[in-house]
Amino acid sequence: MPSPFPGMDPYLEYPAFWSSFHTRFIVAIADAIEPQLSSNYYVEVESRTYQTDADEDILIRIPDAIVFAERSNRQSNSSIEIAIATQPETVVIPIPIEVKERYLEVREMETDDVIAVIELLSPTNKRAKDGRAEYEKKRRQILSSQTHLIEIDLLRAAKPMAMQGAQTVSPYRILVSRSNDHPRANLYPVMLNQPLPNLPIPLKAGDPEPIVELQTVLNQVYDRARYSSRINYTQPLPPPMLSDADHQWIEALLAPIREQ
């Protein structure tokens, strides 16, 4: 069963789903690129590791129980006396955790040079102090090199990555920065009610560019992960708050599901 949303499903932004979705989606993009590459190139799934104790990153690992589709109620109906005054409270203590993120590199076969880097932004990139600083450093290095950068931002929360001249305010953004056109880049603003665009992958000058049908890739990931059976669409969306127009649109979109 497909997602009820025509484009990005914002329920996937919940920490309970995002980590595995990030991995599935970035690998699926690699699989979509590979058949379109000539023998001069290959695509590699790379990873980096953050050590952080930021509260936002701890939340990446904590499931959001309310967003899972309802299961059988196993709680007893018997009355239980609770001595409220003597019961401890449950708290979360910031502790160092290891966060792994995957990204893609398109490399030239003969030289092993990195031709293009494809990033799917994570909460660590956007919210965590150390994670954002480290990603911004890498971003600057790529933008000052001869490597193309493709940056996919499918998270509504936190401040977007730096860019100038954007005229459309949108919840999602996809950036294609060609090394031969710096500092200019192509920005694809993506609304909640729009499908994800087809994404060109720049290569060396004169070589045909693979085109990734991002919406098709997302739909396939959604189906393979069986999100339709796992997501509870009766629950509210994760932060941030929606505009009135987006809220009304989503309420109308999900009304048939919530009435079942």
PyRosetta script that sets phi, psi and omega in degrees:
from pyrosetta import init, pose_from_sequence

init()
pose = pose_from_sequence("MPSPFPGMDPYLEYPAFWSSFHTRFIVAIADAIEPQLSSNYYVEVESRTYQTDADEDILIRIPDAIVFAERSNRQSNSSIEIAIATQPETVVIPIPIEVKERYLEVREMETDDVIAVIELLSPTNKRAKDGRAEYEKKRRQILSSQTHLIEIDLLRAAKPMAMQGAQTVSPYRILVSRSNDHPRANLYPVMLNQPLPNLPIPLKAGDPEPIVELQTVLNQVYDRARYSSRINYTQPLPPPMLSDADHQWIEALLAPIREQ")
pose.set_psi(1, 128.0)
pose.set_omega(1, -177.0)
pose.set_phi(2, -73.9)
pose.set_psi(2, 165.3)
pose.set_omega(2, 174.8)
pose.set_phi(3, -64.5)
pose.set_psi(3, 146.9)
pose.set_omega(3, 175.8)
pose.set_phi(4, -71.2)
pose.set_psi(4, -13.0)
pose.set_omega(4, -178.4)
pose.set_phi(5, -91.5)
pose.set_psi(5, 140.5)
pose.set_omega(5, -178.6)
pose.set_phi(6, -73.1)
pose.set_psi(6, -19.4)
pose.set_omega(6, -179.1)
pose.set_phi(7, -127.6)
pose.set_psi(7, -129.3)
pose.set_omega(7, 177.1)
pose.set_phi(8, -64.8)
pose.set_psi(8, 135.4)
pose.set_omega(8, 176.4)
pose.set_phi(9, -89.4)
pose.set_psi(9, 109.3)
pose.set_omega(9, -175.1)
pose.set_phi(10, -65.5)
pose.set_psi(10, -16.8)
pose.set_omega(10, 176.2)
pose.set_phi(11, -67.5)
pose.set_psi(11, -20.6)
pose.set_omega(11, 176.9)
pose.set_phi(12, -71.4)
pose.set_psi(12, -10.4)
pose.set_omega(12, 177.8)
pose.set_phi(13, -76.9)
pose.set_psi(13, -12.8)
pose.set_omega(13, 175.4)
pose.set_phi(14, -61.6)
pose.set_psi(14, 139.3)
pose.set_omega(14, 177.7)
pose.set_phi(15, -54.6)
pose.set_psi(15, -29.2)
pose.set_omega(15, -180.0)
pose.set_phi(16, -61.4)
pose.set_psi(16, -25.8)
pose.set_omega(16, -177.1)
pose.set_phi(17, -113.4)
pose.set_psi(17, -27.1)
pose.set_omega(17, -167.0)
pose.set_phi(18, -61.4)
pose.set_psi(18, -45.5)
pose.set_omega(18, -174.2)
pose.set_phi(19, -57.7)
pose.set_psi(19, -49.6)
pose.set_omega(19, -179.7)
pose.set_phi(20, -71.5)
pose.set_psi(20, -35.1)
pose.set_omega(20, 177.4)
pose.set_phi(21, -62.2)
pose.set_psi(21, -42.6)
pose.set_omega(21, 179.5)
pose.set_phi(22, -55.6)
pose.set_psi(22, -47.4)
pose.set_omega(22, -179.0)
pose.set_phi(23, -66.1)
pose.set_psi(23, -47.3)
pose.set_omega(23, -178.8)
pose.set_phi(24, -61.2)
pose.set_psi(24, -42.4)
pose.set_omega(24, -174.5)
pose.set_phi(25, -70.5)
pose.set_psi(25, -43.1)
pose.set_omega(25, -177.3)
pose.set_phi(26, -68.1)
pose.set_psi(26, -37.1)
pose.set_omega(26, 177.1)
pose.set_phi(27, -68.2)
pose.set_psi(27, -37.9)
pose.set_omega(27, 178.7)
pose.set_phi(28, -65.5)
pose.set_psi(28, -35.2)
pose.set_omega(28, 175.8)
pose.set_phi(29, -64.0)
pose.set_psi(29, -42.5)
pose.set_omega(29, 176.8)
pose.set_phi(30, -59.0)
pose.set_psi(30, -43.3)
pose.set_omega(30, 179.9)
pose.set_phi(31, -65.2)
pose.set_psi(31, -30.4)
pose.set_omega(31, 178.5)
pose.set_phi(32, -75.9)
pose.set_psi(32, -29.6)
pose.set_omega(32, -179.1)
pose.set_phi(33, -77.5)
pose.set_psi(33, -43.6)
pose.set_omega(33, -168.2)
pose.set_phi(34, -52.5)
pose.set_psi(34, -46.3)
pose.set_omega(34, -178.4)
pose.set_phi(35, -65.4)
pose.set_psi(35, -17.4)
pose.set_omega(35, -177.7)
pose.set_phi(36, -92.3)
pose.set_psi(36, -6.8)
pose.set_omega(36, -178.2)
pose.set_phi(37, -85.2)
pose.set_psi(37, 142.9)
pose.set_omega(37, 172.2)
pose.set_phi(38, -73.8)
pose.set_psi(38, 174.9)
pose.set_omega(38, -179.9)
pose.set_phi(39, -68.6)
pose.set_psi(39, -5.3)
pose.set_omega(39, 179.3)
pose.set_phi(40, -80.6)
pose.set_psi(40, -9.2)
pose.set_omega(40, -173.8)
pose.set_phi(41, -134.7)
pose.set_psi(41, 162.0)
pose.set_omega(41, 167.2)
pose.set_phi(42, -147.2)
pose.set_psi(42, 158.1)
pose.set_omega(42, -179.9)
pose.set_phi(43, -114.0)
pose.set_psi(43, 132.9)
pose.set_omega(43, -177.0)
pose.set_phi(44, -120.8)
pose.set_psi(44, 139.5)
pose.set_omega(44, 174.1)
pose.set_phi(45, -90.3)
pose.set_psi(45, 113.2)
pose.set_omega(45, -179.8)
pose.set_phi(46, -105.0)
pose.set_psi(46, 167.7)
pose.set_omega(46, 178.0)
pose.set_phi(47, -144.4)
pose.set_psi(47, 154.2)
pose.set_omega(47, 172.8)
pose.set_phi(48, -133.3)
pose.set_psi(48, 159.5)
pose.set_omega(48, -176.0)
pose.set_phi(49, -126.0)
pose.set_psi(49, 133.1)
pose.set_omega(49, 173.7)
pose.set_phi(50, -109.0)
pose.set_psi(50, 140.3)
pose.set_omega(50, 166.4)
pose.set_phi(51, -106.5)
pose.set_psi(51, 120.0)
pose.set_omega(51, -174.8)
pose.set_phi(52, -149.8)
pose.set_psi(52, 153.8)
pose.set_omega(52, 172.8)
pose.set_phi(53, -123.3)
pose.set_psi(53, 20.8)
pose.set_omega(53, 179.1)
pose.set_phi(54, -66.9)
pose.set_psi(54, 140.0)
pose.set_omega(54, -178.6)
pose.set_phi(55, -58.3)
pose.set_psi(55, -39.4)
pose.set_omega(55, -177.7)
pose.set_phi(56, -61.4)
pose.set_psi(56, -36.0)
pose.set_omega(56, -177.8)
pose.set_phi(57, -75.4)
pose.set_psi(57, -32.1)
pose.set_omega(57, 175.2)
pose.set_phi(58, -60.4)
pose.set_psi(58, -36.3)
pose.set_omega(58, -179.3)
pose.set_phi(59, -65.8)
pose.set_psi(59, -19.7)
pose.set_omega(59, 177.6)
pose.set_phi(60, -60.7)
pose.set_psi(60, -32.2)
pose.set_omega(60, -174.1)
pose.set_phi(61, -95.5)
pose.set_psi(61, -4.0)
pose.set_omega(61, -176.5)
pose.set_phi(62, -99.1)
pose.set_psi(62, 118.1)
pose.set_omega(62, -178.9)
pose.set_phi(63, -63.1)
pose.set_psi(63, 143.8)
pose.set_omega(63, 172.9)
pose.set_phi(64, -95.0)
pose.set_psi(64, 94.8)
pose.set_omega(64, -171.9)
pose.set_phi(65, -59.7)
pose.set_psi(65, -32.0)
pose.set_omega(65, -173.3)
pose.set_phi(66, -70.0)
pose.set_psi(66, -20.9)
pose.set_omega(66, -175.1)
pose.set_phi(67, -87.1)
pose.set_psi(67, -8.4)
pose.set_omega(67, 177.4)
pose.set_phi(68, -78.1)
pose.set_psi(68, 143.4)
pose.set_omega(68, 177.8)
pose.set_phi(69, -58.0)
pose.set_psi(69, 149.7)
pose.set_omega(69, -174.3)
pose.set_phi(70, -61.7)
pose.set_psi(70, 138.2)
pose.set_omega(70, 172.7)
pose.set_phi(71, -113.0)
pose.set_psi(71, 176.1)
pose.set_omega(71, 179.2)
pose.set_phi(72, -62.0)
pose.set_psi(72, 141.1)
pose.set_omega(72, -177.8)
pose.set_phi(73, -82.2)
pose.set_psi(73, 112.6)
pose.set_omega(73, -176.3)
pose.set_phi(74, -99.4)
pose.set_psi(74, 3.2)
pose.set_omega(74, -177.6)
pose.set_phi(75, -75.3)
pose.set_psi(75, 144.3)
pose.set_omega(75, 178.4)
pose.set_phi(76, -75.9)
pose.set_psi(76, 146.5)
pose.set_omega(76, 177.9)
pose.set_phi(77, -85.3)
pose.set_psi(77, -3.7)
pose.set_omega(77, -178.1)
pose.set_phi(78, -69.1)
pose.set_psi(78, 147.8)
pose.set_omega(78, -179.7)
pose.set_phi(79, -75.9)
pose.set_psi(79, 135.5)
pose.set_omega(79, -179.0)
pose.set_phi(80, -122.4)
pose.set_psi(80, 125.1)
pose.set_omega(80, 177.1)
pose.set_phi(81, -77.3)
pose.set_psi(81, 128.9)
pose.set_omega(81, 179.5)
pose.set_phi(82, -121.0)
pose.set_psi(82, 120.6)
pose.set_omega(82, 177.2)
pose.set_phi(83, -84.3)
pose.set_psi(83, 88.9)
pose.set_omega(83, -172.1)
pose.set_phi(84, -56.5)
pose.set_psi(84, -40.0)
pose.set_omega(84, -174.5)
pose.set_phi(85, -65.4)
pose.set_psi(85, -24.7)
pose.set_omega(85, -175.9)
pose.set_phi(86, -104.9)
pose.set_psi(86, -0.6)
pose.set_omega(86, -177.5)
pose.set_phi(87, -84.9)
pose.set_psi(87, 133.8)
pose.set_omega(87, 177.9)
pose.set_phi(88, -73.6)
pose.set_psi(88, 155.8)
pose.set_omega(88, 174.5)
pose.set_phi(89, -94.4)
pose.set_psi(89, 148.6)
pose.set_omega(89, 177.0)
pose.set_phi(90, -93.2)
pose.set_psi(90, 126.8)
pose.set_omega(90, 179.6)
pose.set_phi(91, -127.2)
pose.set_psi(91, 164.7)
pose.set_omega(91, 177.1)
pose.set_phi(92, -115.0)
pose.set_psi(92, 125.5)
pose.set_omega(92, -179.1)
pose.set_phi(93, -101.9)
pose.set_psi(93, 125.3)
pose.set_omega(93, 176.9)
pose.set_phi(94, -61.1)
pose.set_psi(94, 120.7)
pose.set_omega(94, 177.5)
pose.set_phi(95, -130.7)
pose.set_psi(95, 152.7)
pose.set_omega(95, 178.6)
pose.set_phi(96, -60.9)
pose.set_psi(96, 130.1)
pose.set_omega(96, 176.3)
pose.set_phi(97, -129.9)
pose.set_psi(97, 161.5)
pose.set_omega(97, 179.3)
pose.set_phi(98, -105.9)
pose.set_psi(98, 123.5)
pose.set_omega(98, 179.5)
pose.set_phi(99, -115.3)
pose.set_psi(99, 123.1)
pose.set_omega(99, 177.9)
pose.set_phi(100, -106.5)
pose.set_psi(100, 136.7)
pose.set_omega(100, 178.7)
pose.set_phi(101, -129.8)
pose.set_psi(101, 144.6)
pose.set_omega(101, 179.1)
pose.set_phi(102, -110.1)
pose.set_psi(102, 146.5)
pose.set_omega(102, 176.0)
pose.set_phi(103, -145.6)
pose.set_psi(103, 172.9)
pose.set_omega(103, -175.4)
pose.set_phi(104, -116.2)
pose.set_psi(104, 147.2)
pose.set_omega(104, 170.4)
pose.set_phi(105, -128.4)
pose.set_psi(105, 128.5)
pose.set_omega(105, 170.6)
pose.set_phi(106, -95.3)
pose.set_psi(106, 120.7)
pose.set_omega(106, -174.2)
pose.set_phi(107, -117.2)
pose.set_psi(107, 152.1)
pose.set_omega(107, 174.1)
pose.set_phi(108, -79.6)
pose.set_psi(108, 131.4)
pose.set_omega(108, -173.9)
pose.set_phi(109, -62.4)
pose.set_psi(109, -45.0)
pose.set_omega(109, -173.2)
pose.set_phi(110, -71.1)
pose.set_psi(110, -42.2)
pose.set_omega(110, -173.9)
pose.set_phi(111, -102.2)
pose.set_psi(111, -17.5)
pose.set_omega(111, -173.8)
pose.set_phi(112, 67.2)
pose.set_psi(112, 15.6)
pose.set_omega(112, 176.8)
pose.set_phi(113, -67.8)
pose.set_psi(113, 144.4)
pose.set_omega(113, 176.7)
pose.set_phi(114, -81.8)
pose.set_psi(114, 116.2)
pose.set_omega(114, -177.9)
pose.set_phi(115, -91.0)
pose.set_psi(115, -39.2)
pose.set_omega(115, -178.6)
pose.set_phi(116, -147.0)
pose.set_psi(116, 143.4)
pose.set_omega(116, 175.0)
pose.set_phi(117, -115.6)
pose.set_psi(117, 132.8)
pose.set_omega(117, -180.0)
pose.set_phi(118, -117.9)
pose.set_psi(118, 118.0)
pose.set_omega(118, -177.1)
pose.set_phi(119, -114.4)
pose.set_psi(119, 133.2)
pose.set_omega(119, 169.0)
pose.set_phi(120, -108.7)
pose.set_psi(120, 108.3)
pose.set_omega(120, -172.8)
pose.set_phi(121, -62.8)
pose.set_psi(121, 148.3)
pose.set_omega(121, -179.6)
pose.set_phi(122, -122.5)
pose.set_psi(122, 170.3)
pose.set_omega(122, 174.4)
pose.set_phi(123, -58.3)
pose.set_psi(123, -32.1)
pose.set_omega(123, 177.9)
pose.set_phi(124, -63.6)
pose.set_psi(124, -42.7)
pose.set_omega(124, 179.1)
pose.set_phi(125, -62.7)
pose.set_psi(125, -37.8)
pose.set_omega(125, -170.0)
pose.set_phi(126, -96.4)
pose.set_psi(126, -33.6)
pose.set_omega(126, -171.9)
pose.set_phi(127, -107.1)
pose.set_psi(127, -42.7)
pose.set_omega(127, -173.9)
pose.set_phi(128, -70.9)
pose.set_psi(128, 136.7)
pose.set_omega(128, -176.6)
pose.set_phi(129, -58.9)
pose.set_psi(129, -54.2)
pose.set_omega(129, -177.5)
pose.set_phi(130, -69.4)
pose.set_psi(130, -41.6)
pose.set_omega(130, -179.0)
pose.set_phi(131, -63.0)
pose.set_psi(131, -42.3)
pose.set_omega(131, 179.9)
pose.set_phi(132, -67.0)
pose.set_psi(132, -42.4)
pose.set_omega(132, -179.9)
pose.set_phi(133, -61.5)
pose.set_psi(133, -41.3)
pose.set_omega(133, -179.4)
pose.set_phi(134, -68.1)
pose.set_psi(134, -40.2)
pose.set_omega(134, 179.3)
pose.set_phi(135, -67.9)
pose.set_psi(135, -41.9)
pose.set_omega(135, -179.9)
pose.set_phi(136, -62.1)
pose.set_psi(136, -35.1)
pose.set_omega(136, 176.7)
pose.set_phi(137, -63.8)
pose.set_psi(137, -46.3)
pose.set_omega(137, 178.1)
pose.set_phi(138, -62.9)
pose.set_psi(138, -40.7)
pose.set_omega(138, -179.9)
pose.set_phi(139, -59.4)
pose.set_psi(139, -44.5)
pose.set_omega(139, 178.8)
pose.set_phi(140, -62.8)
pose.set_psi(140, -38.9)
pose.set_omega(140, 179.1)
pose.set_phi(141, -63.5)
pose.set_psi(141, -42.6)
pose.set_omega(141, 179.2)
pose.set_phi(142, -65.3)
pose.set_psi(142, -44.4)
pose.set_omega(142, -176.3)
pose.set_phi(143, -69.2)
pose.set_psi(143, -17.6)
pose.set_omega(143, 177.2)
pose.set_phi(144, -99.7)
pose.set_psi(144, 9.6)
pose.set_omega(144, -178.5)
pose.set_phi(145, -114.2)
pose.set_psi(145, -171.0)
pose.set_omega(145, 176.5)
pose.set_phi(146, -96.4)
pose.set_psi(146, 21.9)
pose.set_omega(146, -179.8)
pose.set_phi(147, -101.1)
pose.set_psi(147, 135.8)
pose.set_omega(147, 174.9)
pose.set_phi(148, -75.5)
pose.set_psi(148, 149.1)
pose.set_omega(148, 177.5)
pose.set_phi(149, -122.9)
pose.set_psi(149, 127.2)
pose.set_omega(149, 172.0)
pose.set_phi(150, -116.8)
pose.set_psi(150, 118.3)
pose.set_omega(150, -173.8)
pose.set_phi(151, -120.6)
pose.set_psi(151, 117.3)
pose.set_omega(151, -176.7)
pose.set_phi(152, -108.8)
pose.set_psi(152, 116.0)
pose.set_omega(152, -178.8)
pose.set_phi(153, -113.7)
pose.set_psi(153, 101.7)
pose.set_omega(153, 179.8)
pose.set_phi(154, -112.0)
pose.set_psi(154, 32.1)
pose.set_omega(154, 176.5)
pose.set_phi(155, -122.3)
pose.set_psi(155, 125.0)
pose.set_omega(155, -178.8)
pose.set_phi(156, -77.1)
pose.set_psi(156, -28.1)
pose.set_omega(156, -174.9)
pose.set_phi(157, -77.6)
pose.set_psi(157, 154.4)
pose.set_omega(157, 174.5)
pose.set_phi(158, 76.1)
pose.set_psi(158, 166.0)
pose.set_omega(158, -175.2)
pose.set_phi(159, -71.5)
pose.set_psi(159, 132.0)
pose.set_omega(159, 176.6)
pose.set_phi(160, -61.9)
pose.set_psi(160, 159.5)
pose.set_omega(160, 176.5)
pose.set_phi(161, -66.3)
pose.set_psi(161, 154.1)
pose.set_omega(161, -172.7)
pose.set_phi(162, -62.8)
pose.set_psi(162, 132.6)
pose.set_omega(162, 171.5)
pose.set_phi(163, -162.8)
pose.set_psi(163, 155.3)
pose.set_omega(163, -179.8)
pose.set_phi(164, -120.7)
pose.set_psi(164, 145.5)
pose.set_omega(164, 174.5)
pose.set_phi(165, 93.7)
pose.set_psi(165, 0.5)
pose.set_omega(165, 178.8)
pose.set_phi(166, -66.8)
pose.set_psi(166, 128.4)
pose.set_omega(166, -177.0)
pose.set_phi(167, -103.8)
pose.set_psi(167, -18.8)
pose.set_omega(167, -177.1)
pose.set_phi(168, -109.4)
pose.set_psi(168, 125.3)
pose.set_omega(168, 175.0)
pose.set_phi(169, -85.2)
pose.set_psi(169, 121.4)
pose.set_omega(169, -175.9)
pose.set_phi(170, -140.4)
pose.set_psi(170, 153.2)
pose.set_omega(170, 179.7)
pose.set_phi(171, -70.4)
pose.set_psi(171, -28.4)
pose.set_omega(171, -178.6)
pose.set_phi(172, -127.4)
pose.set_psi(172, 152.2)
pose.set_omega(172, -176.9)
pose.set_phi(173, -142.5)
pose.set_psi(173, 141.3)
pose.set_omega(173, 174.3)
pose.set_phi(174, -128.8)
pose.set_psi(174, 125.8)
pose.set_omega(174, -175.1)
pose.set_phi(175, -115.5)
pose.set_psi(175, 132.2)
pose.set_omega(175, 174.1)
pose.set_phi(176, -120.5)
pose.set_psi(176, 109.3)
pose.set_omega(176, -178.5)
pose.set_phi(177, -110.8)
pose.set_psi(177, 111.4)
pose.set_omega(177, -179.8)
pose.set_phi(178, -88.1)
pose.set_psi(178, 134.0)
pose.set_omega(178, -174.3)
pose.set_phi(179, -61.0)
pose.set_psi(179, -29.9)
pose.set_omega(179, -178.6)
pose.set_phi(180, -83.4)
pose.set_psi(180, 1.7)
pose.set_omega(180, -176.6)
pose.set_phi(181, -125.1)
pose.set_psi(181, 11.2)
pose.set_omega(181, 179.5)
pose.set_phi(182, -61.1)
pose.set_psi(182, 142.9)
pose.set_omega(182, 5.5)
pose.set_phi(183, -90.2)
pose.set_psi(183, 7.0)
pose.set_omega(183, 179.4)
pose.set_phi(184, -76.2)
pose.set_psi(184, 152.2)
pose.set_omega(184, 178.7)
pose.set_phi(185, -152.1)
pose.set_psi(185, 162.3)
pose.set_omega(185, 176.9)
pose.set_phi(186, -97.1)
pose.set_psi(186, 124.5)
pose.set_omega(186, 179.1)
pose.set_phi(187, -108.9)
pose.set_psi(187, 129.0)
pose.set_omega(187, 175.4)
pose.set_phi(188, -108.1)
pose.set_psi(188, 100.2)
pose.set_omega(188, 175.0)
pose.set_phi(189, -74.0)
pose.set_psi(189, 134.8)
pose.set_omega(189, -177.4)
pose.set_phi(190, -123.5)
pose.set_psi(190, 122.2)
pose.set_omega(190, 178.7)
pose.set_phi(191, -89.9)
pose.set_psi(191, 164.5)
pose.set_omega(191, 179.5)
pose.set_phi(192, -61.8)
pose.set_psi(192, -32.5)
pose.set_omega(192, -175.8)
pose.set_phi(193, -95.1)
pose.set_psi(193, 14.8)
pose.set_omega(193, -179.3)
pose.set_phi(194, -117.9)
pose.set_psi(194, 145.4)
pose.set_omega(194, 172.2)
pose.set_phi(195, -69.1)
pose.set_psi(195, 157.5)
pose.set_omega(195, 174.8)
pose.set_phi(196, -67.2)
pose.set_psi(196, 147.5)
pose.set_omega(196, -176.4)
pose.set_phi(197, -78.2)
pose.set_psi(197, 165.6)
pose.set_omega(197, 168.2)
pose.set_phi(198, -76.0)
pose.set_psi(198, 132.3)
pose.set_omega(198, -168.8)
pose.set_phi(199, -111.0)
pose.set_psi(199, 118.2)
pose.set_omega(199, 175.6)
pose.set_phi(200, -78.4)
pose.set_psi(200, 143.3)
pose.set_omega(200, 177.2)
pose.set_phi(201, -111.4)
pose.set_psi(201, 103.7)
pose.set_omega(201, -178.1)
pose.set_phi(202, -64.2)
pose.set_psi(202, 143.2)
pose.set_omega(202, 176.4)
pose.set_phi(203, -126.4)
pose.set_psi(203, -155.7)
pose.set_omega(203, 176.3)
pose.set_phi(204, -72.6)
pose.set_psi(204, 153.5)
pose.set_omega(204, -176.0)
pose.set_phi(205, -55.0)
pose.set_psi(205, 132.1)
pose.set_omega(205, 177.3)
pose.set_phi(206, 92.5)
pose.set_psi(206, -15.3)
pose.set_omega(206, 179.7)
pose.set_phi(207, -88.9)
pose.set_psi(207, 139.1)
pose.set_omega(207, -179.4)
pose.set_phi(208, -62.5)
pose.set_psi(208, 139.3)
pose.set_omega(208, -175.9)
pose.set_phi(209, -92.8)
pose.set_psi(209, 128.3)
pose.set_omega(209, 171.3)
pose.set_phi(210, -60.7)
pose.set_psi(210, 147.3)
pose.set_omega(210, 176.1)
pose.set_phi(211, -118.4)
pose.set_psi(211, 120.8)
pose.set_omega(211, -180.0)
pose.set_phi(212, -99.8)
pose.set_psi(212, 120.3)
pose.set_omega(212, 175.2)
pose.set_phi(213, -81.5)
pose.set_psi(213, 89.2)
pose.set_omega(213, -171.4)
pose.set_phi(214, -59.2)
pose.set_psi(214, -37.9)
pose.set_omega(214, -178.9)
pose.set_phi(215, -66.7)
pose.set_psi(215, -39.8)
pose.set_omega(215, 176.9)
pose.set_phi(216, -62.5)
pose.set_psi(216, -42.8)
pose.set_omega(216, 178.7)
pose.set_phi(217, -62.4)
pose.set_psi(217, -45.4)
pose.set_omega(217, 179.5)
pose.set_phi(218, -61.4)
pose.set_psi(218, -43.4)
pose.set_omega(218, -179.4)
pose.set_phi(219, -60.8)
pose.set_psi(219, -39.1)
pose.set_omega(219, 179.6)
pose.set_phi(220, -67.2)
pose.set_psi(220, -41.2)
pose.set_omega(220, 177.4)
pose.set_phi(221, -63.9)
pose.set_psi(221, -43.6)
pose.set_omega(221, 179.9)
pose.set_phi(222, -58.7)
pose.set_psi(222, -42.1)
pose.set_omega(222, -178.9)
pose.set_phi(223, -70.4)
pose.set_psi(223, -45.3)
pose.set_omega(223, -177.7)
pose.set_phi(224, -65.2)
pose.set_psi(224, -35.0)
pose.set_omega(224, 179.7)
pose.set_phi(225, -83.1)
pose.set_psi(225, -5.0)
pose.set_omega(225, 178.3)
pose.set_phi(226, 57.2)
pose.set_psi(226, 42.5)
pose.set_omega(226, -179.4)
pose.set_phi(227, -64.5)
pose.set_psi(227, -28.6)
pose.set_omega(227, -178.6)
pose.set_phi(228, -61.6)
pose.set_psi(228, -28.0)
pose.set_omega(228, 178.6)
pose.set_phi(229, -92.7)
pose.set_psi(229, -8.7)
pose.set_omega(229, -174.4)
pose.set_phi(230, -107.5)
pose.set_psi(230, -26.9)
pose.set_omega(230, -176.2)
pose.set_phi(231, -89.7)
pose.set_psi(231, 135.1)
pose.set_omega(231, 176.9)
pose.set_phi(232, -96.6)
pose.set_psi(232, 99.0)
pose.set_omega(232, -175.8)
pose.set_phi(233, -78.9)
pose.set_psi(233, 0.8)
pose.set_omega(233, 174.4)
pose.set_phi(234, -81.6)
pose.set_psi(234, -12.2)
pose.set_omega(234, -179.0)
pose.set_phi(235, -88.5)
pose.set_psi(235, 158.2)
pose.set_omega(235, 179.1)
pose.set_phi(236, -68.9)
pose.set_psi(236, 162.6)
pose.set_omega(236, 176.4)
pose.set_phi(237, -71.9)
pose.set_psi(237, 157.4)
pose.set_omega(237, 172.9)
pose.set_phi(238, -66.9)
pose.set_psi(238, 159.5)
pose.set_omega(238, 176.5)
pose.set_phi(239, -59.7)
pose.set_psi(239, 159.3)
pose.set_omega(239, 5.9)
pose.set_phi(240, -84.7)
pose.set_psi(240, 172.4)
pose.set_omega(240, -179.9)
pose.set_phi(241, -64.5)
pose.set_psi(241, 150.0)
pose.set_omega(241, 179.1)
pose.set_phi(242, -87.0)
pose.set_psi(242, 159.4)
pose.set_omega(242, 169.4)
pose.set_phi(243, -69.4)
pose.set_psi(243, 162.4)
pose.set_omega(243, 179.6)
pose.set_phi(244, -58.9)
pose.set_psi(244, -41.1)
pose.set_omega(244, -178.8)
pose.set_phi(245, -65.4)
pose.set_psi(245, -45.0)
pose.set_omega(245, 179.3)
pose.set_phi(246, -66.0)
pose.set_psi(246, -38.6)
pose.set_omega(246, 179.3)
pose.set_phi(247, -61.9)
pose.set_psi(247, -46.1)
pose.set_omega(247, 179.7)
pose.set_phi(248, -64.2)
pose.set_psi(248, -38.9)
pose.set_omega(248, 179.5)
pose.set_phi(249, -64.2)
pose.set_psi(249, -44.5)
pose.set_omega(249, -179.1)
pose.set_phi(250, -68.1)
pose.set_psi(250, -39.2)
pose.set_omega(250, 177.8)
pose.set_phi(251, -59.8)
pose.set_psi(251, -42.3)
pose.set_omega(251, 178.8)
pose.set_phi(252, -69.1)
pose.set_psi(252, -37.8)
pose.set_omega(252, -178.7)
pose.set_phi(253, -64.3)
pose.set_psi(253, -41.6)
pose.set_omega(253, -174.3)
pose.set_phi(254, -92.0)
pose.set_psi(254, -6.3)
pose.set_omega(254, -177.3)
pose.set_phi(255, -54.9)
pose.set_psi(255, -45.0)
pose.set_omega(255, 179.5)
pose.set_phi(256, -60.8)
pose.set_psi(256, -35.9)
pose.set_omega(256, 179.5)
pose.set_phi(257, -70.5)
pose.set_psi(257, -42.5)
pose.set_omega(257, -175.5)
pose.set_phi(258, -73.1)
pose.set_psi(258, -19.5)
pose.set_omega(258, 179.1)
pose.set_phi(259, -86.3)
pose.set_psi(259, -9.4)
pose.set_omega(259, -178.3)
pose.set_phi(260, -70.2)
pose.dump_pdb("model.pdb")
